[in-house]
Amino acid sequence: MSKVKIISIIYAIGIIIGALFFNVWGADTSPLKTLSVFAWTVIFIVALFFVDKNERK
């Protein structure tokens, strides 16, 4: 299994956990929850960038 697939699976699991257990997409979402989802997405994009960069070498 490639590293990109592993990172994508970890990201999806994190989003599902955030949705089900932390109620990130609920009606009473705080700015902290919004920023945490944004940070999780940024970490995902940065990880994809570095994995792709290292696989091309």
C-alpha positions in Angstrom: 0.0 0.0 0.0 1.4 3.4 -0.9 2.1 6.1 1.6 -0.5 8.4 -0.1 -3.2 5.8 0.5 -2.2 5.4 4.1 -2.2 9.2 4.7 -5.6 9.4 3.0 -7.1 6.7 5.2 -5.7 8.3 8.4 -7.2 11.6 7.3 -10.6 10.1 6.5 -10.6 8.3 9.9 -9.8 11.6 11.6 -12.7 13.4 9.8 -15.1 10.6 10.7 -14.0 10.6 14.4 -14.4 14.4 14.4 -17.9 14.2 13.0 -19.2 11.4 15.2 -17.5 11.9 18.5 -16.6 15.6 18.7 -19.7 16.9 16.8 -17.6 19.2 14.6 -20.4 19.7 12.1 -23.1 20.3 14.7 -25.3 23.4 15.0 -23.3 24.8 17.9 -19.8 24.7 16.4 -17.3 26.8 18.2 -14.4 28.6 16.5 -12.0 26.1 18.1 -13.7 23.2 16.4 -13.6 25.0 13.1 -9.9 25.7 13.4 -9.2 22.2 14.5 -10.7 20.8 11.3 -8.9 23.4 9.2 -5.6 22.5 10.9 -6.3 18.8 10.3 -6.8 19.5 6.6 -3.6 21.6 6.4 -1.6 18.8 8.1 -3.1 16.4 5.5 -2.1 18.6 2.6 1.4 19.1 3.9 1.9 15.4 4.5 0.7 14.7 0.9 3.1 17.2 -0.5 6.1 15.7 1.3 5.2 12.1 0.6 4.8 12.9 -3.1 8.0 14.9 -3.1 9.9 11.9 -1.6 8.3 9.3 -3.8 9.4 11.2 -7.0 13.1 11.1 -6.0 
